[in-house]
Amino acid sequence: FHFGWFYALVEFVTYAACAGLQLLLVGPAATRSRHFGETARGYLVCGASMTVSHGAGAAALVHLNYTAAMLFKSGKVPSILLGASAFGLGRASLEELCWAVVMMVGLFVFGVGEKLESLRFDMLGLVLITVNLVGGSATANLQQLLLVG
């Protein structure tokens, strides 16, 4: 039992509770509408994405040193920018995309250099932190999508 996974589970339950609360507030007749079904599924997917993202981020700290993990987590900003395009929430300019890719390449190069120097740096940690980045980007963009409606 690890706190990171428990924390992520609490977040998932919170999002599921939001879907249930919406069901109570709008009533059973509204559950037949397409919009409600999409919103309820959105809350559940968002909660699951957040659970996986935060759990993987906490687990990554076991396999990566703190500096490398925090640097990779700072890559969440460009991944959210790129994810927004995938979710149809807006298009980034070519310049913004270029700088996002440059930042991610810089983080990758730093990570490879860190692997040469650090005792706690392995491929499982890289996979977990990548899952954290992708899940964090998906969560942020799903939250935006749910708020926009």
Sequence and secondary structure as in RCSB ss.txt:
>XXXX:A:sequence
FHFGWFYALVEFVTYAACAGLQLLLVGPAATRSRHFGETARGYLVCGASMTVSHGAGAAALVHLNYTAAMLFKSG
KVPSILLGASAFGLGRASLEELCWAVVMMVGLFVFGVGEKLESLRFDMLGLVLITVNLVGGSATANLQQLLLVG
>XXXX:A:secstr
  HHHHHHHHHHHHHHHHHHHHHHHH GGGGGSHHHHHHHHHHHHHHHHHHHHHHHHHHHHHHB HHHHHHHHTT
HHHHHHHHHHHTTS    HHHHHHHHHHHHHHHHHHHHHHHH SSB HHHHHHHHHHHHHHHHHHHHHHHHHH 
